[in-house]
Amino acid sequence: MIRVFFFFVFVAVLTIVVIGGVLEYLFRDASGSGARMKQALIARIESAEGVFVEEHSNGWDAVGVASGIDLNETIIYDRLEVTDKQRAELLAALRKIDVRSRTRSGFIRACGHAPHHTLETVDQLGRKHRFSICFLCDTIEGPNEMRQGPFEAIEVFRTFIADIGMTPDGDWSARLAAHSLGESATGNLPKASLKE
């Protein structure tokens, strides 16, 4: 009886491993978009005159929070210029990422792109290139409709955002509600400003 139990446990675990491997294979980045996103991120960051990170609201934050909040208005909670040291560390981490997998463990996230962070690069001609980052659904959208960077890039940015003092994950609706009341949701951030 015990042998039968362990046999079924073994078969169940083996089935899960095989299905996970098949899903990983099916949802890998066969199109090459992860490699293109990685190259674009590195190229833009390397050649930029300035690199900035914004932490901001998203229209979905206001749903159910309070009346009178404009869903199309983006509120900038924080904006930082990336130092040369931070830029070098970010580039080193991005160069190490594996671009083969598009999603975490091969499973698709059921989420629309609802970013709360944006990496902005400014080139020598003053042109701005923006990469919006959504930690809720592990996606990056870049210039020219590039979407879905490699999953490892999300983890690089999650660490980077935390290291520079921003919040990768948070209760964004509560933060917006606090802002609408004139309060700081964290107590240590400067007063948020409206995006121009």
SELOTI-405368 format. One record per residue: z, x, y of N, C-alpha, C, O in turn. Coordinates in pm, whole numbers, plus 50000, padded with zeros to 5 digits. Atoms other than C-alpha are relative to their C-alpha. Layout:
<pts>
ZXYZXYZXYZXY
...
</pts>
This chain:
<pts>
500005008249881500005000050000500005008750126499275005750221
499944991149884500865028250244498685007350016498225009550129
501304993149992497615046250157498954991050064498144995650144
500965009649943495625015150245500234998750150499284998450228
499675000949857497445012250578499485012250075498825010750178
500454987949932496755048550671498485001249998497895006650091
501464999950005493155044950557499434991450113498504995650181
500485008849894492655015550796500285005750139499475004250231
499704993549872494385034251078498995011150026498475012350137
500974989249988492115064251013498634994550038497974999950127
501315006149972489005042151011499974994450143498974995850212
499945005449864490125024851333499895010950105499135009650200
500054988849906490715057851515498625006349999498075009350105
501344994150010487435072151387498974991150069498084996150137
500915009449935485605040751504500105001050152499075001050220
499804998949855487105043751853499385012950052498735012950156
500564987149959486135080551875498494999649999497845004450092
501465000850011482585073551759499434991150110498454994750175
500495009049894482135044151997500125006750136499215005750218
499844992749874483535064952285498935010550018498395012150127
501054989949993481095092952204498644994050026497854999550103
501285006749977478165068852188499914995050143498874996650207
500015004649861479145053352522499835011750096499095010650194
500134988149915479525087952676498555004750002498025008250108
501404995850010476035096752553499094990350076498214994450151
500865010049937474495063852669500105000050152499114997950221
499805001049856476015065153017500075013650068500525014550182
500054986949937475615102253082498954999750110498184990250121
500904999849886473635112153385498615004949957498215016149991
501324996250048470215112653220498985000650113497975007750102
500975000549890468465105553551500055012550087499125015250162
499864988149917469725137453712500604997250136500675006250220
499465003249867471305118954006501295007650028501575011050143
498774992349981474625136853949499705014250047500385019450136
500404986449959472905170753979499484999950142499785008950220
500535000949863471065159554293501134997950101501125003850209
498875002349910474305146654447500795012950019501175016350131
499254987449992476105179254364499265009850091499885016050178
500794990949918473265199654518500034995950147500165004450235
499995004949861473175177654829501355002550066501415006850181
498664997649944476945179754879500185014750035500615018050146
499824985649977476985217554844499135004850114499595012150201
500934995649895473915222655063500464995350139500455003050234
499575005349869475205200055342501285006850048501405010050167
498724993849960478705215155340499785014650038500345019350137
500254985949972477425251155328499315002150134499695011150210
500814997749880474935247255612500534993150125499974994850233
499505007949887477025224855837500675008650106501345018550076
499264994149888478235235356179501434994949999502355001950039
498685006050008481155211756125500074990449882499094983849848
499765009350111482645192255835501254992050036502284997850072
498905008949964484915162255895500284990449886499394987049808
499635010250097486815138255675500684988750076501584990950158
499405011949940487645102955784500684991749892500184990449781
499335010050084490145079155628499934987150081500384986750195
500305011949922489225043855728500144987249918500324987549797
499945013050065489355007055653498654996849937497655003749959
501215005450060486794987855452500084984950018501174979350020
500015014449976485734951755508500794991949899501354981549933
499265007350104487304941055179501505000350021502214991949967
498554999049976490754951855302500544987650069501694983750046
499535011149918490934922055537500044986749927500644977249976
500045012750073490314895455274501434995949963502125003049889
498685005250031493474874755257501155006350076502315002950052
498924993349927495414897055498500474991850118501634987950125
499635007349879495364878955829498754994650066497675000450053
501155005349928493104857456036499825008150127500765014150178
500284993049876491444872556338499595014549982499325021350080
500444986350025490554905756171498514999749972498064992349884
501454999450016486854913956200499685008249875500005020049868
500334993150125485554922655851498975011050021498875020149938
501034989949974482734943156007500515011750084499785021450106
499434989549916485044964556220500675010549912501565007249833
499404989150077485894998256069501075006650085500815010650199
498904993649929489255012356171500225013849941500435015449821
499784986150043489635050056155501505002750006502105002550113
498564996950006493165058256039500265014750030501285018350091
499824985749978492685095756048498635006749992497765002349916
501234992050003489875120856115500405014550018501045018150117
499644985949996490245157756042498755008749991497805005349920
501054990150018487965187556087500445009449890501575014349890
499714991450113487805208055769499975014650047499015018850111
499954985949961488865244355823499075008249911498615003449807
500864991350081486795273555695500615002549862499905002949762
499324997850128489395280055423499884987749910499604988849791
500125012450077489385243555314498564997949952498324993449840
501425001450038485585243455314499675009149883498995004949789
500264990550110485455274355092500624995049869500014996149763
499345005250121487945258854848499264987849945499114986549824
500745011850043486005226054839498685004149935498314998749830
501274995450056482695244154778500215006449862499435003949770
499724993650129484225265054498500274989549892499794990749780
499695010650097485555233654328498754991949966498544988549850
501225007650025482245215054368499025007749912498335001849829
500924991950082480295243954216500384999849852499535001849766
499514999950139482425241453900499804986849927499974986349805
500025013150066481855204453831498844998849901497795005149916
500995003150103479945192053528499274987350044499914977050066
500755011449947477165168553636499484990849890498774981249920
500585007950109476385154053293500544985949989499824977049944
499405013150017478755124553304500094992850132500554998550231
499985007849877478435097053562501284992350018501694989650131
498815008249990481555077453481501115005749916500875014049828
498834995250071485045083653352499904996149853499824984349820
500005001950145484955087752972498894990749953499044984149850
501135008050044481615069752953500134985250024499244977649987
499825014349978482995036253060499604996450143499955003450237
500475004349869481395017553348501124992650072501814984350012
499015007049919483685006053627499364987450058498244987950108
500485012549942483264969953735500524999350143501544992950170
499514998749864483574976954105498825001850093497865008850060
500984997349897481474975254418500485011850082501685014550089
499654988249921481405005954641500774995450125500194989450215
499135004049888484335000254881500765012350049501955013650024
499414987149963484985034455036501084999150108501034990550196
498984998449897488045044255238500015014250055500835017650140
500124986249953487005080555292498535003350018497684998949941
501354995449975483895096355438500035014750034500815019250118
500214985849967482845132755438498775000350089497704995750051
501114999349905480675139255741499705014650029500585022450063
500434986649961478665170855795499114998650122498354989050135
500824999749879477055179556128499225013049997499815023849994
500824987950008474115203556120499795006350137500325001450237
500224992449876472915228156385499324991750109499474994750228
500685008549902470805200956552500844987950040500384979250115
499125011049966473755177256574499824987649913500464977349937
500215011550090472505154356295501204998649908501745008449857
498855002850086475245137656095499514994949865498604986749856
500285004450137475095133155719501334995749941502305003249941
498735005850045477725110755565499964997149850498984991949798
499805003150141478975108355207501254991149993502354995750023
498845009050011481205077955149500555000849858499815001349760
499314997650126483775081354873500914988149969501744984250051
499165011250043485335052554680500795004449877500235006649770
499134996250112488305061954463500354988049913500894989749804
499735011950080488635025954343499024999149883499404995349772
501005001050106485395027454146499355013449967498355013949896
500484986650032484845065154131498545002150035497765007049952
501384998249958481615065454329499905007350134500815006950217
500354993349875480045086054604498614995150038497714994849955
501335003249950477155074154818499685009950110500505012650198
500394990149903475245099255019498784995750079498354984250069
501195003149920472295101055257498824996449909498795000149791
501235003750070468935086855151500274992049874499584993649773
499705009250110470515060954921500395007149870500275001249762
499484993550120471885086854678501294993049962502134990150048
498815007150045474515069854468500595006949878499945014749810
499314996550124477035076954198499955014949970499215019449882
499894985950029477865113354212500685002049866501214992549809
499334997450127479205129953901501494997150010502104999350114
498595003849999482675118253805500895011650042501865009750115
499154988649968484105153353833500085002350151501085007550200
499964998749853483175153154204501064990850058501724994450156
498955009249954485455123054249501375006549985502205005750075
498704993450021488345142654100500195011650096501305014050143
499934989249901487535172354324500404994350136501274999750203
499685006149870487605149554630501384993650001502064994050103
498655005850006490765131654513501045010950030501975008650108
499094988849976492565165254506499875005150144500875007550211
500264994949865490945177154830500604990850106501254995550199
499495009749903491825145255020501535000750005502125000550114
498534999150004495465147554906500465013250063501455013450136
499614986849948495615184854992499925000850152500695008350213
500104999549853494525178655352500894989550066500854987850188
499005009149944497215152055394499594985550012500284977650075
500435013949999495245120055347500404993449868500955000049779
499595007850116495775092855087498794995649918498054986849962
501165004350080493185090154807500124985549952499144978149955
499785013550052494705058354665501144993850080502145000350109
498945006449925496745033254854499814985050005498814979749956
500095014449979497414997254939499324997950133499974997050237
500795000249878494614994255191500174987050077500114987050200
499765012849931495234957455267501305000550078501384995750191
498714998849930498864965055354499865009350120500465007050225
500194990649889497744994055570499284993150116499644995150232
500725007349896495294971855757500924989750066500894988050188
499085009949944497934944855799500995006750094501275001550202
499074992649914500384970455939499315004450129499885003750238
500754995849881497704983456173499774988250094499904989650216
500265011849915496884948356295501264995650074501174988950177
498735003049932500574944856385500445011350092501505010750154
499694988749913500474978056572500955010049938501545018150009
499104990750069502474996856309499185010349925498005008249899
500614990150089501675028056110500514997349860501714996449837
499625003350137501635020755738500745011549933501505009149838
499354988750064502835055755652501085006250088501935013750040
499004994749909504865064255958499695013750055500335018150151
500274986449952503305098556003498565001750049498155012850079
501384998949955499745090556105499894996250147500674987950196
500215004049862498475088756461499484985750006499004980449905
500495013649982497555054856598498524999649963497755008050009
501395001150043494295043756436499124996050117499574989850212
500955003449895491215040056650498844992449939498614992949818
501165007150047488165018256626498825009449992498635017850080
501204991950015484985034356497498974995350100498764983350119
501035003549900482275035656759498744995749932497764992349998
</pts>
